[in-house]
Amino acid sequence: MTQDIPCSGPRAGEGSGNRLSNELSPYLLQHADNPIDWHPWGDEAFETARREDKPLFVSIGYSSCHWCHVMERECFADPEVADLMNDTCIAVKVDREERPDLDGLFMEICHIQNGSGGWPLNLFLTPEGRPFFAATWLPKRTTGQMPGMTDILPRVKWLWSMQRDDVLRGADSLAETLRARLKFVAGGRVGAAAARSAINELQGLFDPEWGGFGFSPKFPAAPRLLFLLNQARASVNSSQERDELFSMVDLTLRRMWRGGIHDHLGGGFSRYATDERWILPHFEKMLVDQALLLQTAALAQEDRPDPFYRTLAEDIAGCVARDLTAPEGCFWTSLDADSDEGEGRYYLWTEEEVRQLLPQGDCGLFCAAYAVLPGGNFGHQLTGRQTGQNILYEAATVSELSQRYGLRAPEAASRLAHDRERLLEARLRRTPPALDDKVLMDWNGLMIGSLARASTAFERPDWRLAAERAALFLQKALPDPKGNWRRRWRNGSAGIPALPGDYAALLWGVMELHRAASASGARKKQLRDWLRYAESLAAKLTEAFWDPDQGGFFLSPADDPHIFLRRKTACDDAAPSANALAAIALAELGSALGERKYLKQAHEIVVCFARAAALRPLEHLSLIVAAGMHKSVKAAEEPSETEEGEEHPPIAEEPGASERQDVQHREEEGTHEDRLDRRERAPRHERRFSRTRRSGLRDR
């Protein structure tokens, strides 16, 4: 059985024998000392593969991923695996957070082949860049049904030498399958039927006891929460239904707050929970999750003010300010799942540790409040074996504790607050998890926008100032001399051409800053500056990624010859899709400026993906939100004719329910498994996730 291991942490070329030592990605630097002859993604790797007549092995992960560390230690640092790898193929390492376009493309392949995905993501490619094998985490040696690297590599070498024609046909077939899956017909509209279908699906998936959607592993699924908040404001829904939709969000936030996925000492939320009650976290903390949950709290506060949402927002913003904010004012990417003592140990406590740190009279109260047990409450992720350690989660409310211990509620709450401070002070003396200190344009854009929105909702002008400082830093640090933006900044250096998700997220963030500045009574010059900033982003986004034939934005650059298929989709993942964010931000920009061209472009994005959204609404929730935003200004500002004087093509009705059901029935098993009835699928679900849990299942 795999053992938990400490994070190797980013290190720069300490005796490294491969080409990663000069990279800036903390994830790539974690592999700089491997005996494998790793290449970064680029021309050199593909030219070498063609020259040596070898396939490529592409491994994709990120620095805070626990199972990426496990595979690095068990396989990539192992001399036996390295000898086989170097002999068989050209090895390429990719940081998925630096190249989400590659990760998204190859994750589609993994889902086609396996019905699920996760990280690390490992593939074999032809020298022309076409994948023919995909898997997630792999052990060194075959274990049960799980193939090992020492068996896979000799098999690939034999196939490449002896049955290459079959391998190439398989690669072509896989590429065609993906091309057919991503093919869509532009046109149509995103109307009430798509929103209604999405609501029905979410209500069917919702857990009325613990909140969230489906069962373990359970993700925050922020795009779903944001969609529900949007629909809770929609006048087309009845008052009773608006209440029900809002309560789904409210229950989810409150259950997450009480669970172990919430860091009760330091604030913020872990990536996901491995159980349905939000108690057992997968410990990495990601900036993107903090941003989207902060936005959720702000929108909930705008709709139905509650002290809980303020507490939630201050908790998240405080965590980001302390742990994820760079001296320059921008925001770092993540905190690792692992620390020196193993996965999650930084956040875990034995009962004895708690007793030593707290006053004698407080220990019983604190242990009852946070489920601290003598034998521990935290089990090993794979075996379930108790470790003797405790994850803190709220097992009792202050009201319940005050009655049990004969205390007034304010006194019980005050004592617990002081106890949390003592434990946090002690935890800060531990060796912290590794920090991924790269700065990503898209995740920073989301945090900028969320802070700006929250600053107005909670009357926190300091949050708006923090967002402004980050936005101005990015404006100075990321563009190159020609005005083209780079998506990553680290150690004073920017690199990697920006992708559409970068431009769209920062464009949205800047428009939220404009909204917050306007609400605060800022001077007209400042408002004009934010709009000019937004216009420059919109221009670069359109110039580099717009599809002039069908509308919408491609998700990868046109000048990378090694990408075998240029994807274009508006499907949400853990965050809203780039195309949906762009549509929302462009509609805001057009409305603020009174410019029809931005409103027209936002409309064209929605039309481009309308049929896909009608057929699969649960995957296009943010696009449905964008469509609703456009309709609010459409009657007054949308032109009826194109600039050339030609009429727009007729707007088709949404595909009928029978067509939608037929498409859903034909999709790959596992891609939408959470749509099926819980009781009907429970046994199979448990078998499926015995593997996907190990690879860090994404919310898809």
N, C-alpha and C positions, 0 to 999 in steps of 0.2 A: 504493500500500500504506500502511496506517495506520502512523503513527510512534508510538513510545512517547513519552509526555508526562509532565511532572512533575505531581504532585498539586497542585491549587489550594489545598487545605487549608481548614479552617474559618475563616471570617471573618465578622464581624458587621456587615453593612450598610454597607460602604465605598462610599457613593454608589449604593446599590442602587436599582433602579427597580421592584421588585416587592414582593410581600407576605411574602416569606420572611425579611426582615432582622430581624424580631422573634421568629423561631422559635429554639428552643434546640438542635435537631438539627444536629450538624456537617455532615451530608449536605445538609440543606436550606440551610444557610448557604453551602455551596459554590456554590449557584445563586442567591444573593441579588443578585449583580451582573449576572445575565443580562438581556439586553434583552427576554426573554420575560416576559410578565405572569403569572408563576407565582402560584398560590394554594396554600395548604395544603389538605389534605382537610378538608371541612366544609361547613356550610350555605351560606356565602357563595358558594362555587364553584358549587354546584348551583343556587342561586337565580339567579346571574348567567347560567348556561347556559340556564335556562328563560326568563329575561327577554329575552336576546339571541337566543334560538332557535338555539343552537349546540351541537354535540356537545362532550364533554369529552375532552381528551387527558391521560391519567394515566400518569406516568412514575415507576417504582418502582426504587430502588437503595439503596446503602449507602455510607458514606463511605470505606471501605477498598477498594472495588471498582475495579480498574484500568480495566475497560472502561466503567464509569460515568464515569470521568474523561475517557476518550477521547470519548465521545459529548457530554459537556458542552463540551469544547473545540471539537469539530468541528461540532456542530449547535446546541446551546443557547446558546452564546456568539456565534453567527454572526448578523449583522444580517439577512441574507437569509432564513434559516430563521425567525428571530424574527418578521419581518414576516408571513410566511405563517402562522405559528402563531397570532399574535394576531388575524389576520383570519379564520382558519378556525374556531377552537375556544377553549374555556376551558381553560387549561393548569393541571394539578395535579401537584405534586411530593409523593411519599410516601417516607419512610424505612422500608424494610422491617423494620428492627430495632425501630422504634417501633410499627409496625402489622403484625405478622406475620399477623394475621387477614386483612387486605386482601391481603397478598402471597400467602398460601396460596390464597385464593379465586381471585384473578386468575391465579395460576400454573396452576391447574387449567384455566382457559380457554385459556391458551397451549399447554398440552399437548394439549388437544383439537384446536386449530387447526393446530399445527405438529409434534406428536409429540415435542417437546422443550421445554426452558425454560432460563431463566438470567437474568442481570442485566447491564445494566438491562432491566427489563421495561416495555414500552410498549403502551398500549391506547387505543382510542377507545371512549367510552361515550356512550350516549344521556343526555339530561338526567335521566332516571329511574334512571340508574346501571347500565344493562344494556350489557355490552360487545358490540361487533360486529367488532372487529379486534384482534389481539394479535400482538406480535413482541418479540424481544429487541433486541440491539444493532442499530442502523441507521446507515448512513453518511449524509453530507449528500446525495450524489448516487448514483444507481443505478450499481452496479458488478456486472457479470455478472448473476447471478440474484438479487442482493441489492438490493431496492428502496431508493431513497434518500428522505430526508425532503422534498426539493424536488419530488419526483414524487408522493409519497404525499399530502401536504397538499392540493394542488389537486384531486386525485382525490376525497378525502374531502369537500371542499367541494362539488364537483359532485354527488356521490352524495347528500349531505344535502339539496341544493336540488332536484335533479331526480328522484331515485329513492328518496325517503325511505321510502315504504311497503316497498320491498324491503329497505332497511337495517333497519327496525324488525322485519320478519318474520325476518330473519337473526339479529337480536339475541335475539328470542324463542326461536328454534330453538336457538341456542347455550345459552341459559339452561336450556331444557328438557333438552338433552343432558347438561348438567352435573348437573341435578337427578336425572335417571335414573341417572347414574353413581354419585352419592352415596347414592342410595336403597338401603336395606338392611332386612332383616327382623330385628328383635331376637330373641334367644332362642338356645338351643343351649348348647354347652359347648366350652371350649378344652381338649382332651385330648391324649393322647400322639400321636394321629395328626397334629395340626397341628405339634407339635414335630418329629416324624419327617420330615414333608414339608419343613419349613424346613431341617433338617439336610441332607437330600438335595440341596436346591437350593444351599445354601451350599457343599457339597462339590463340586458341579458347577461353581460359579463360581470356586472358590478357585484361586489361582495357586501351584502347589507349588514354584516356583522363587523367586519374588520376594515371595510373600505378598500379602495383599489379595485383592480380588475383581474379576474381569474384567480388563480391560486399560485402556489410557490413554483419558481421564484417570482417575487412580486416587485415591480418597478414603480416609481412615482408616476411615470407616463404623463408628464406635464402637458403635452399637446392635447391629451384627452381632457384633462382638468380645465385647460384654457378654453377648449371648445364648449364644455358644459357651462362654464361661466358666461360665455358669449350667448349661448342659447337661453340661459337663465334671465337674460336681459331682452330677449327677442319678443316683441309684442305678438308675433304669430302664435306663440305658445300660450296656453291658458295660465292664469295666475297659479293654479294648483300645480301645474306641471313645472312652471318656473321655480316654484318652491322645492319641488322634488329634485330637479336638476341641481339646484344650488346645494341642497342637503347632501348630495353625493360627493361634491367637492369638499364640503365642510367636514363630513365624517372622515373622508380620506386624510385630510390634513391633520385632524385631531388624533386619529389612530397612528399616523406616522409620527406625530410629535411624541406620543407616549411610548413608542416602540424603541428598540435598540438601534434601528436605522438612524435615529436622531442621536447626535452626540450631546448628552445632557450636561456635560461639563464644559466643552469648548464650543458648542454650537455647530450648526450645519448638519448636513445629511450625507450618509453614505450612498453609494451608487445604487444598491438595491438590497432587498432582504431575501434570504434563502427560504423563508417560511411565509405562510400567508398572514401571520399576525404581526409582521414587521419587526419581530424581535431579534432575529439573527441576521446581522448585516454582512454584506460583502464590503470590506472596510474602506476601500478607496473613496476619497472625496474628490469630486470633479467640479471645476468651476461652472460648467454648463448646467449642472443640476441645481447648484445654489442660485444661479441667475433665474432659471425658469420657475423655481419654487418661490423665489422672492416676487417675481412678477405675478404668480398666482395669488399670493397673499395680498398684493396691492390691489388687484382687480376684485378680489373678494371683499376687501375693505371698502372699495368704492361703491359696491353694490349694497352691502349690508354691514355697516361698521360694527366691529366687535373687538374688545381688548385682546382677544386671543390672536387675531391677525397681526396686531401691532407687536405682540410678544414674539410671534413667529418671525416677522420681518426683522426685528432688531436682533434676534438670535442669528439669523443667516447673515445679515450685513455685518454683524460683529465678528463672526467667524471669517468672512472674506477679508475684512479690514486687518485682522490680526495675522492670519495664516496664508493668505493668497494675494496680498497686495505688495507689489514691488516698490522700492524706493522712488521709482520714477512716476508712480501713481497708476500704472497699468496693472493688469492682473495675471498672476501665474496660473498654470493649467490644473495641477492636481497634487494631492497628497497620496502617498503610496498605501497599498493595503498592508504591506509588510513592514516590520521593524526588526531590530537586531534579534529579538527573542522569538520571532515567528509572526505568522499572519495575525494581525489584529491585536497582538499582545499589548501594544501601546494603550489600547482602550479597555483592557480587561483588568479585573481586580479579584484577588482572593478575599475571603471574609477576614482573614487575619490582617491583611494590608489595610482594610477599611477600619478595623478595630484599633489598629495602632495609630491611625491618623486622626480619628475623630474623638471628641470628648466622650467619656464613658456614658453619659446620659443621652447622647445623641445617636449612638451606634444602632441601638435597636430600632429607633424611629427611621433612620436612613435605610437600614437593611430591609425593613418592611416596605418602605416607599419604593425602593428600586430592586426588589427581588434578589437581594444578595443572600446566597445560601452557603452553609458550611462546605457542602460538597460541590458547589458551583452550579450555575444554571446554563453554562455554555458548552454545547457539544461539538465534537469535531465534525467538520462539514460533510465528510464522506462516510465516516463510521457511525456518527451519532454518539460516540463514547464521550462521557463527561470528562472534562479536563481539570476540574477543580477551580476553574476561573468563572467569573461572572461578568456578563454584559449588563450595563445599567439600562433598565427600562422601567417605566412607571407602572408598578403593580397595584398601587392604591392611590386614590385621590387625596388631596389635602383634607377635604371634608371627612372622608372615611378615616384617615389617620387621626384627625383631631378628636373624633368620637372614640376611637380605640384607645388613645393614650390620654384622654381627658385634658386636651389642650384646646385653647382657642385657635381657630383657623389661622389668623394672622401670625400667631406665635409659631405654629407648626411650619408655616410657609417660610418664615424668617429663619428658623433653625435649619431647615433643609437648604436654603439658599447659602447660608454660611458654610454648611457641610460641603456643598458642591464647590465652593471657592477653595476650601482646604484641599480637596482631592485634585482640583485642577492645578493648584500650585505644586502638589507632589508630582502630578503627571508631567508637568512642564520640565521637571528635572530628569525625566526618562529620556533615552535616546529617541528622538522623534522619527516618524516615518520619512522616507526620502521625499524630497520636494521636486516635482517637475517644474522647473522655473523658466520654461519657455513661455512666450507670450503669443497667443493665437488671436488673429484679427477677428475671426467669427465669434469665438467665445467671449472675447472682450466686448464686442459689439452687443452681445446679449446682456452682459452684465451692466454695461453702460445704460442701455435702454431700461433695464429692470430697476436700477438704482434711481434713474430719473423718474420713472413712473411712481415708484414707492416714495420718493421725496415729496411728491404732491399728495399722495393718498394719506401719508402719515405725518405730514407737515415736518419733514426733516430736511431743511435746506442743505445741511452738511452732506447728505447723500447726493444731492444734485451737484454740489461742488466736486465731490469725488468722481462722479461720472464725467463732468466737464474736464477735469484734470486728465483723466485717462484718454478721453477722446482727443484732446489737444496733443497729448504725447504721441498717440498713434498717427495723427496727421503729420507730425514732424518726423517720426522715426521710420515709418513703413514705406512711403513712396520712394521710388528710385529717381535719378536725375531726369528721366523722361516722363515722370508722373505716374508710372505704373506701380501699383501697390504690391508689396510682399506680404505673405500671410503669417510669417513667423519672425519673431525678434527674440534674441537671447544674447547675453553678454555683449551688448553694444552693437550687435550685427543683425541685420535683417536679411531674410532670404526666402526662397520658394515663391514663385508667382502666385498672387492671390487668386482664389477660386470664386465662383459665383456666390457660394455660401458666405464668404468673407465680406464681399461687397454688400450683399443683401442684409446680413446681420448688422453690420456697422451703419448702413443706411437707415435701417429701422431704429437703431440706437440713437443716431443723431436726430431723427425725427421725434423720438421721445424726449430728447433733450430740448428740442425746439418747443414742444408742447409744455414741458415743465418750466422753461424759461418764460414763456408767454403767460402761464398761470401765475408766476411769481412777480409779474410786472416788469420784466427785464426791458432794457432799452431797445429801441428799434434796430440799432446797429448790431447788437448781439443776435437778435432774431434773424437779421439778414445774413450774418456770418454763418449761422447754423444751416440756413437754407442753401447758401453757396457751397458749403461743405457737402451737404447731401446731394446737390446737383452734380458735383464733381464725381462722387461715387457712382451715381446713376449713369453718368456718361461712360465711365470706364467699364462698368458692368455690361452695358449694352454693346459697347465696342468689341469686347473680347468674347462674349458668350451668347449673344442673342441669335436665335434661329430666325433668319429673315423669311424662311419659307412657311413655317407653321407657327411661329411665335414661341415664347418660352425660352428658357435659358438652358444650354447644355451644361453639364456638371463637370466637364473636364476641358482642358485647353485643346485648341485645334492643332497645336504644333508639337505634340508628343507622339512620335511615330510608333512608340511601343505599346500604346493603348489600342487594343484591337476593336473596341466598340465605344463610341462616344455616347454616354447615357444622357437621357433627358427624362426626368420624372419629377413629380410633385408629391411623392410619398413622404410622410413624416417618418422620422425614426425616433430617437430619444429626444430630439429637438424638432421644431417645425422645419419643413423642407425649405431649401433655398428659394425655390420658385414661389412658394406661398409667402415667405417673408418679403421677397421682392415685390410681390403684388400688393401686400399690405403697405409697405413703405412707400411705394410709388403712388398709391392712391392718396396717402397722407401728404406726400410732397406736391402732387398735383392740386389737391384741395387747398393747401397752404399758399401756393403760388398762383392759383387760378390758371394753371397750365393744362390745356387739354391733352397735350402729347403724353404726359405721365399717366393721366387717367385712362387714356386709350391703351397705353402699353400694359397697365395693370389689368384692364379688361381682356386684352389679347392673351395674357398669361392664363387667366381663368378659362377662357374659351379653349385654349390649347389643351388643357387637361380635364375639360368638363366631362367627357365620356368616361375617362378613367375614374374620376371622382364619383360619377353616378353608378358605375359598376362596383367600385370598391370604396365606399365612403369612409369606412373606418381607417383606411390608410391615408386619406386626404382631408383630415379634419381641419388643418390650418388653411387649406385652399378653400374650404367651405366658409370659414371665417372671412377670408379675403374677399370672396364673392359677395358676402353680406355687406362688407364695408363699401365695396364698389357700388352696390345698389343704392346706398344712402345718398350718394352724390350723382348717380348716373343720370337721373332725369334732368337735372339742371345743367350738367357740365359735359356729358358725353356727346360727341358729335354724331350725327346720323349718317355722315358720309366720310370717307377716307380723305386724306389730303389730296389725292388725285381726283377727287370728285366722284369716285365710284361708291356705290352703296356697299355696306357691309354684307357679307353672305348671310343668308337666312339663319336664324337661331333655331336649331333643331330642339325638339323636345328630348327630355332625358330618356335613356333606354328604359323599357318597361321592367317590371319586377321579374318577369319570367326570364328575360335575357340576363339580368343581374344574377339571378340564382344559378343559371346555367354556367356562367363564367366562374362563379365561386365554386361550383361543384367540380369544375375541371382543373382548378389550381392544384399545385403540388401539395401533397399531404404534409402537414407540419407548418407550412407557411402561415396558415391562418388557424392553427389548431385551437387557439384560445376562443374561437367562436363557437365551438361545439359544447354540448352540454357537459357540465362538470361530472355529474355522476356517471354518465355513459362512458366518459373517456378516462376516468381516474386510474384504473390499473395500467393502461397503456401509457398514460402521462408519467407515472412514476418510473416506468422503464425507460422512457425517452430521456427524462431529465437526469437519470443517473449519469449520463455522459455530458449533457449540455451544461449542467451545473459546473462541471470541472472546467469548462472552457469560457465561463463568464457570459452566459446567454444575454444577448442584447434584447432590448424591448422592441420587438418587431412583430 
